[in-house]
């Protein structure tokens, strides 16, 4: 079943088109890795999927009854965000905000979802800790638990291992793979071509004329061999 379909999409900013005629279709349970040079438009694509930025032309269609507010999103962190003075529980619970509506307090079901996702990501023992006092790997697990509060279908991850040490990086990749094995569709931006080769089912190479292929097709192509250095 299709979860995300992009047709004839062109992206740009400041009046300049950076990606043209982008087409791809993601099925439930796929693992798409988005790669490309810096400034190619990878983060712009993710923001467009989320409805945070308008496309120059083309369409983004969500399937399987999915709404944009039900996409789990893990953005790149800024230094200000890393220093956010809230508890782990508050951060994770905020992932339910879109579904909670205008209510001043979170419903019991959302509090339970936050507790479950903290356990799922192994950060339940940190629930009362201040977010800014955690390690980089712990912070990313907290943000992943937050993203899971918004979805059971689709996660968009923008450089989820950026700034992590090798052990935390390996742990994060395995966690994401486990979520994919559970049936959650993954769309991940990464500069880590080894991770793309190891985990992805499909690869989208973002450039002026983008390429979308299965992993096997891509790694055996001239473009893939040159970009992945395999």
N, C-alpha and C positions, 0 to 999 in steps of 0.2 A: 504493500500500500504506500502510495506517495505521501511523503511528509512535507517536502519542500520542492517547488518547481519554479525555476527561473527561466524566463523567456525573453530573448532579444534585449537584454539589459545593457544599458550604457551608463557608465559612472564617471563622475568628474567633480571638480570644485574650482572656484574662481574662474568659471567660464571655460575651463580646459577639460576635454574628454580624455580620460586616462585608460578606460576599459570600454571596448565596443563589442556588441553582439554576443553577450555572455548567455550561454544556454546550459542548463544542467538540471537533472532531476534526482532527488535523494529519496530513497525508499526507507521504510521503517527498518531500523537495525543497521543501517549503513554507518560507516566511519569515514567521513570525508576529511582529508587533510588539505588545507589551502596553503600553497607555497608561492614564492615569487620574491623578486627583489624588493628592497626597501622603497616605499613610495609607489608601489605598483597598483595599490588600491585594495589590498586585502582587508584592512580594517574598515575602509569605506564600504565595502561589500557587506560586511557584518552589520554595520550601522544601518544600511539600507534594508536588510532583511528584518531588522528589529523595528523599522519604521522611524528611526531617529534621523534619517537623512533621505531626501528625495532622490530618485534616479533621474538621469537626464531623459531616459525613455525606457520602455520595457516594463515587465511585470514580475512581481514576486507573489506566488500563490502558496498558501499553507493548506495542507490536506489533513486527513484523519481527524477532522473536527478541531484542529489546533488553532488557537488564537495567539496573536503576537504577545499578549500579556502572559501566556502560558509557556513561553520559551525561557529556559534557564540560561542565564548569561553570566559568564565570568570574564570581565574586562581586564585589560592590563591595568595594574595598579600604579598610581602615582605615589610620590613620597608623602603627600598630604593624606591620602587614603590609608597608607600603611600606619600612620600615626593617629588614626581615628580613635577617640576616647570613649568607646562603648564596650559593653561586655560581649563575649562570644555569643551568648544566648540572644542578645538584642540584635546582633548582626544577622544571625541565621534566621531569626523570626521575621526580619524585615523582608525576606524573600517571599513571604506570604502577603505582603502589603497590597499588591494589585488585586488579589482575590478577596481580601478582607473588606474592600470598598472604603466607605467613609466612616466606618465604625471607629469610635475612639479607643476601643480595646480589641485585642485579637480574640477570635472565637477559639473555643476549646480545641476544635479539630486542627486548627493551625498551630496551636501550641504543641499539640501532640506530634504533628508533622515535623516541627522544628526539633523536638527531642529525638524523634526517630532518625532524622537525617544527621544529627550530631553523632549519634551512635554509629550510624552507617559509615561516617567518615572518620570515626575514631577520635572525635574531639569532645565527646560528652563530658569527660572529666575536666575539661577546660571551660565549661559553660559559664562559670562565674568570673573567669579571668578577664582582664582588660585586653582587648584585641591588639592594641599597639605593643603590648609586652610579649607577644608571641614571636616565635621564629618565623622565617619566611615560609617554610614548608607547612607549619601549623596554620598560618594565615590563609594560605591557598586552600587548605582542607576546609577551613571555616567558610570561605567564599564558595567553595564547591557545594557544601551543605546548604548554604543560602540559595544557590542556583537550583538545587534539587527541590527546594520548597516551592519553586514556581512551576516545576514540570515533572512529568513522568515519561515524556516522549522525546524532547529535543533539547540538547545542550549546545550552546555556542560558546566556544572557549578561545579567547584571544591571547595567545602566547602564555599558556597556563604554567609553564615552568620557568618563565623569565626570572633571572636572579636567584634561582635555587641552586643549592650545592648538588653534586652528583647523586648522592643518596636520596635526597628529597625529590630530585628530578625523576629518578627511577621509580620511587614510590608513587609519585603523582601519575606517571604514565600507566603503571599497573592498575591504579585505582580507576582511571578513566577507562582502561580496557575492560575491567570488571563490570563497570556500569554499562558499557556497550554490550558485553556478553549477557547482561540482564535484559537487553532489548531496547535500551535508550539509544536513540540516534545521536551521533557525535559529529559536530562540525568544528574543526579545530584549526586555527591559524598557527603555523609553526615555522621557525627558521631552522628547526632541527630535521634535516633531511633523513637522518638515520631513523628517527621516530616515524616519519612518513612511510619509509620503506617497511618498517617492522609492523606497524599497527593498522595502517589505513586499508580500507577496502577500495576507496576511490581517491584520486588526486585531482585537484583543480590548480593548475598553474596559471596564476593571474598575471597577465601582461596586456599590452594593447589589444592583441588578438588572443584571448585566453584559450587554454586547452583543458578539457575535462575528459578523463579516461579512468577506466579501472586501474588499480595499482599495477597489475601485471602488464597491461597495455602501455602504461606510462613508462615503467622502468625499462621496458624493452625498446622504447622509441629512442631516436637520436637525441631529442630534446631531453628526455628523462635521463639518459646515460650521461649527458653533458652536465645537467644541473645537479644530479644526485652524486656524480663522480663515482659511479659503480662500474 
